Amino acid sequence: MSSDKFEDFVRRAAREYHRPPEAPREQLWARIVAERLARRHERQLRQRRQVHWWGWAAAAAAVLAVGIGIGRAIGPRPAPRPSGMQMAEAPPGAGEQVPAAFEIAALDHLRHVETFLMVFQSAARAGSAAPETSGLARDLLMNTRLLMDSPAGRDPRMAALLDDIEVMLAQIASYADRPEPSELQLIAQGIEQRGLLSKLRTAVPAEYSVLSAQGVL
Amino acid sequence: MDERELIARVRAGDAVAERALYDAHVDRIYRLAYRLAGGDDLAQDFTQETFIRAFERIAGFRGEAAFGTWLYAIATTVILNGLRKVRRFRQREADLDDAAAIGASSANADPDLKERLTSAVDDLPLKYRTVFVMHDVEGYTHEEIGAALGVPPGTSKAQLSRARARLREALAEFAGEWAS
């Protein structure tokens, strides 16, 4: 049998292959219009949420920095953080009272960091981070370092957590210099490997989040 | 109004022009989606997604190729990605089913030529099936297929040839019908 004959045969027979009905034009158009509207609406909502969050977070970070700065200027200098050996002998910071203002400032900061990291991870999963990410990470990094040197940093658990946060924020802040998707993924993996979000959630009591959200704090 | 003007108006946000552009191409896109998907639900989903993406990206259409070619490239991407997802999903479902039942259903396929051809085309690897359907069923040229799939026309020809070879093998018992 010749190849031509086979091709003719297949071509004739294949006309019936999944023979489509007439395109449901109106129905399809209605679906397209509705879906585009829904996506546009969703995009606008997302943008509004993002803009709102970035603005709020930047303002909060600035206020926190000023607060901690004032606290450090008028308060006693914190004792240097103990080494690992000292930690083994006696829990550092044990028995030391962290002033309430610093405790509140620290919790507030941790809450901001948690929200920032959640947004960052979600952006990393999508493959890109917002242009504001680097600047905001620097602000939060500065506050983290201020807190590390403040009475809040005397608490060993808080100090360890702030150390972890410092490393991650420094990486995110420098991401802007090398904005590559692979770098983004590595940072996001680092956050997961350190269990940073769960540590933050454990450190910030739920009731604090509620009170803070209600404006009580 | 020619297509260039329509596209310019769509870029300027003219909804009437969008509808006109849709009307000019929807039949061919839907036909291709239906032929490859084998059903109306998926065909509608793929057609819808094709036009949504096209309207979203039309600002980036530089007019170096015909609008239809650009649109078919979007359509084939949407359809092939969609079919791969569907296949993965169905595979997972099939894994959960009784393997004996699956074997029995394919072994008892109707020997009728039409159904056998459908089954043979369905069994082709996706890239061969796409080229076969576009060329032999829907009448696209190898140049159009190459542009839509992002491969040289020669690759399209080679894949069609392999697809036909597989079909010839699968339909060997009907040799008398096309030889006569």
Chai-1 contact restraints between the chains, C-beta under 6 A:
chainA,res_idxA,chainB,res_idxB,connection_type,confidence,min_distance_angstrom,max_distance_angstrom,comment,restraint_id
A,M1,B,A175,contact,1.0,0.0,6.0,A-B,restraint_1
A,M1,B,A179,contact,1.0,0.0,6.0,A-B,restraint_2
A,K5,B,W178,contact,1.0,0.0,6.0,A-B,restraint_3
A,F6,B,R168,contact,1.0,0.0,6.0,A-B,restraint_4
A,F6,B,W178,contact,1.0,0.0,6.0,A-B,restraint_5
A,F9,B,W178,contact,1.0,0.0,6.0,A-B,restraint_6
A,R11,B,D136,contact,1.0,0.0,6.0,A-B,restraint_7
A,A13,B,L117,contact,1.0,0.0,6.0,A-B,restraint_8
A,A14,B,D136,contact,1.0,0.0,6.0,A-B,restraint_9
A,A14,B,V137,contact,1.0,0.0,6.0,A-B,restraint_10
A,E16,B,K114,contact,1.0,0.0,6.0,A-B,restraint_11
A,Y17,B,T118,contact,1.0,0.0,6.0,A-B,restraint_12
A,Y17,B,V121,contact,1.0,0.0,6.0,A-B,restraint_13
A,Y17,B,V137,contact,1.0,0.0,6.0,A-B,restraint_14
A,H18,B,R35,contact,1.0,0.0,6.0,A-B,restraint_15
A,H18,B,G38,contact,1.0,0.0,6.0,A-B,restraint_16
A,P20,B,R31,contact,1.0,0.0,6.0,A-B,restraint_17
A,P20,B,Y34,contact,1.0,0.0,6.0,A-B,restraint_18
A,A23,B,V26,contact,1.0,0.0,6.0,A-B,restraint_19
A,A23,B,D27,contact,1.0,0.0,6.0,A-B,restraint_20
A,A23,B,Y30,contact,1.0,0.0,6.0,A-B,restraint_21
A,R25,B,V26,contact,1.0,0.0,6.0,A-B,restraint_22
A,L28,B,Q44,contact,1.0,0.0,6.0,A-B,restraint_23
A,L28,B,T47,contact,1.0,0.0,6.0,A-B,restraint_24
A,R31,B,Q48,contact,1.0,0.0,6.0,A-B,restraint_25
A,I32,B,Q48,contact,1.0,0.0,6.0,A-B,restraint_26
A,I32,B,F51,contact,1.0,0.0,6.0,A-B,restraint_27
A,R36,B,I52,contact,1.0,0.0,6.0,A-B,restraint_28
